[in-house]
């Protein structure tokens, strides 16, 4: 079974020669590369933290305006039925029917508004702690 195993006696190929001549790099070079890599990591970490703060602030602004956006979307869905634009005749027919806001919807909105106003300082301190002085 030794016929398919090629054993060379005395002469080695370029790969064997290269692997045999490989040695570890000097320790001063390893230390220099390690210091450079550490400095690059630390410098990118500070920009990462700044970017993360900007992202958190943008997300807080998005969350602030999300209820208004959802209210507008719900209003369009209820009023225009799948965001279709109404004609003047359809508006006149709706006005003639006496359509208006539901009293339960208005009461729910006012209750939500009162809760938000009563917890305003707590919500602001959680959303923007750097701007309101609480940590």
N, C-alpha and C positions, 0 to 999 in steps of 0.2 A: 504494500500500500504506500510505499514511499515514493512511487513514481510521479504522483501529482504534487508532492511537496517539493518545492525547489529549494535546496539547501546550497548556498554558495559558500565555498571554502576560500577564505582569504580576501575576497573583494566584496565591499558593501555598496549599496546604491546611495543616491544623493539624500534620500529621506533618512536613511539610517545614519549617514554621516552627520546630517544636520541635527538630528535628535541627540546624537552622542556628544556633539560639541556645545549644546545649549547649557548655559550656566545662569545662576541667579543674578539679577541686576545688583549694582552696588547699593549698599544701604543708604548712602547719602541721596541717591537718586530716588529711592523709594520714599524717603522722608520728604523730599522736595515735592514730589507729586502728591503725597498725602496732604501736605500743608496747602498746596494750591487747590486741591479738591475741597478741603474743609472750608477755605475762604470763599470759594464759589458757592458752596452750599449755604453758608451763613449769609452771604450777600443776597442770594435769591430768596432766602427765608424772609428777610425783612420786606422785600417787595411782595412776596406772597401774602404776608400779614396785611399789608396795606391794601392789596387787591381784595382780600377776603373781607376787610372792613367796608370797602366800597360796595362789594356785592351784597353784604348784609344790609347796608343802608338802602340800596336799590330794591331789595326784596321787601324791606319794611314799607317803603313808599308804595310798592305794588300792592301789598296787603292792605294798606290804608285806602287805596282807591278801588280795591276789588268789590266791596259792597255797592259802590256807586255804579260800577260797570255791570254787576249782576242785576241791579235794579233796572238799569236801562235795557238790558237784554230781556228781562222778564216783561217789562212794559211793552217792548216791541213785539214779543211773542204773543202777548195777550191782545194788544191793540191791532197789530197788522197781520196776525196769523201767519207765522213763518216769514217774517220780515218783508212782506209784500207792501208796496207803496199803494196807499188808497187814493181813489179818485175823489173829486169834490162832491160827487153825488153820494158816494158811500159815507163821507163825513156828514153830509146833510141828513142822511137817513139815520145815522147813529145819534145825532143831536136831537132828531125828532123823537127817537125812542126814549129819550131821557136817560141815557147811559151816564154813568159816573163812577166814582171810586166807591168801593165797598166800605161800609163803616167798620167792619172787622179788620180790614186791611189797614185802614187809617189808625185804628186803635192799636194794632200790633206795631205799626211803625212808630207811633208816639211812645209806646212802652219801651221799645228798643232804644229809642232816642234818650229817654229818661235814664235807662240803665247805663248807657254809654257815657252820659254826662256825669252821672254819680260816680263812676269808676274812672274818670278821665285821668286823674293823676297817676293811678296805678297802671293804667295801660300805657301812658306816656313814659313812665319810668322803666317799664319792661321793654318797650320798643326802642327807645332812644336813651339809654342810660348815660351816655357821654354828654348829651345836650341838656339833661335835666338834673345832673349833679348827683344822682344816686347810683351806687355801684353794687 
